[in-house]
Amino acid sequence: MNSSNHPLLKFLANLPQFHSQLLHGVVVDMRSGATVAKYDGGDEPKHYHSLEVRWPAQTFDGKIIIDGEKYARLQMMEAINLGASEASLSLALEKALD
């Protein structure tokens, strides 16, 4: 699976606080400028939902690997605070996690 069709990135791209750059394999958090990409952990199942986040002021080249499900749920709650529909986002997230 390539980055542009990763289900969690597609989910994040539809949240109001994100800007989609899926052609480049990332989404951008418009509040912090952080870029979020699929973590390429190979074929290991434990990394299927892992994401890689990079912040603009990050001073080291290392990758920050995060639990994509946890991150998506946090961002979903932020989107709900911004006025998005909880029911539709919950359904979309569950679909992305299948």
MOJO-V197061 format. One record per pair of residues at least 12 apart in sequence whose C-alpha atoms are under 8 Angstrom apart, sorted by the first residue. I is the first residue (numbers start at 0). J is the second residue. D is the distance in Angstrom with one decimal. If there is no record, write none. Layout:
# MOJO-V197061
I_J_D / I_J_D
This chain:
# MOJO-V197061
1_24_7.9 / 2_21_7.4 / 2_24_4.7 / 2_25_7.4 / 2_36_6.9 / 2_37_5.6 / 3_21_4.7 / 3_22_5.9 / 3_23_7.2 / 3_24_4.8 / 3_25_7.4 / 4_21_7.8 / 5_37_6.9 / 6_95_4.8 / 6_96_7.2 / 7_48_7.4 / 7_67_7.1 / 7_68_7.9 / 7_71_7.1 / 7_92_7.7 / 7_95_5.7 / 7_96_7.2 / 8_21_7.7 / 8_25_7.2 / 8_26_6.7 / 8_35_7.7 / 8_36_7.1 / 8_37_7.2 / 9_21_7.8 / 10_71_7.9 / 10_91_6.9 / 10_92_6.6 / 10_95_6.7 / 11_26_7.1 / 11_71_6.9 / 11_74_7.6 / 12_26_6.0 / 14_74_7.9 / 14_75_7.4 / 14_78_6.1 / 14_83_8.0 / 15_78_6.2 / 15_81_7.5 / 15_83_7.8 / 16_28_6.0 / 16_29_5.7 / 16_30_6.8 / 16_78_6.8 / 17_29_5.6 / 24_36_6.1 / 24_37_7.4 / 25_37_7.6 / 31_54_7.4 / 32_54_6.4 / 32_55_6.2 / 33_52_6.6 / 33_53_5.5 / 33_54_4.3 / 33_55_6.2 / 34_52_5.7 / 34_53_5.3 / 34_54_6.5 / 35_50_6.7 / 35_51_5.7 / 35_52_4.6 / 35_53_6.6 / 36_50_5.7 / 36_51_5.1 / 36_52_6.5 / 37_49_6.7 / 37_50_4.7 / 37_51_5.9 / 38_50_4.7 / 38_51_5.1 / 38_64_7.0 / 48_66_6.6 / 48_67_5.0 / 48_68_6.4 / 48_96_7.7 / 49_64_6.6 / 49_65_5.7 / 49_66_5.0 / 49_67_4.8 / 49_68_7.8 / 50_64_5.7 / 50_65_5.4 / 50_66_6.4 / 50_67_5.2 / 51_63_5.6 / 51_64_4.7 / 51_65_6.2 / 52_64_6.6 / 52_65_7.3 / 68_96_7.4 / 71_92_7.6 / 72_92_7.9 / 75_88_6.8 / 75_89_8.0
